[in-house]
Amino acid sequence: MKTKASNVQTSDRIIAYFRNKMQICTVKSISNSDRTNITLLVFPGEHYRYSSSGTIQFKPEALVDLVD
């Protein structure tokens, strides 16, 4: 299912290009402080580990694939 990046919420699982490959990531936190991009702190898989987390940026109107 696709949704706008502006509709993504914490704990959503998305499919995104992260760490040089397309993979399922879980959203840990969301920031849109600069108003032009939405920055998601994500980690691969379902269990959070700080060492494997990173950020992904999207335009608010970009479509993001949600995992059921």
ZIJOCOR-V130114 format. One record per backbone hydrogen bond with DSSP energy under -0.5 kcal/mol. NH is the residue of the N-H (numbers start at 1). CO is the residue of the C=O. E is the energy in kcal/mol with one decimal. If there is no record, write none. Layout:
nh=(NH/NH)
co=(CO/CO)
e=(E/E)
This chain:
nh=(3/5/6/7/8/11/12/14/14/15/16/16/18/18/21/23/25/26/27/28/28/29/31/35/38/39/39/40/40/41/42/42/43/44/45/48/52/53/53/54/56/58/62/64/65/66/66/67)
co=(64/62/60/4/5/27/9/12/25/65/14/23/16/21/18/16/14/43/12/26/41/41/39/32/58/31/37/38/56/29/40/54/26/52/24/46/49/49/50/42/40/38/59/3/15/1/64/13)
e=(-2.2/-2.5/-1.8/-2.0/-1.2/-3.0/-2.0/-0.5/-2.9/-2.2/-0.6/-2.4/-0.8/-2.9/-0.7/-2.4/-3.2/-2.8/-2.6/-0.5/-3.4/-1.3/-2.5/-1.2/-3.5/-3.6/-0.5/-0.6/-3.1/-2.6/-0.7/-3.1/-1.6/-0.6/-1.8/-0.5/-1.4/-0.6/-1.3/-2.3/-2.1/-2.3/-1.9/-3.5/-0.7/-3.7/-0.6/-3.1)
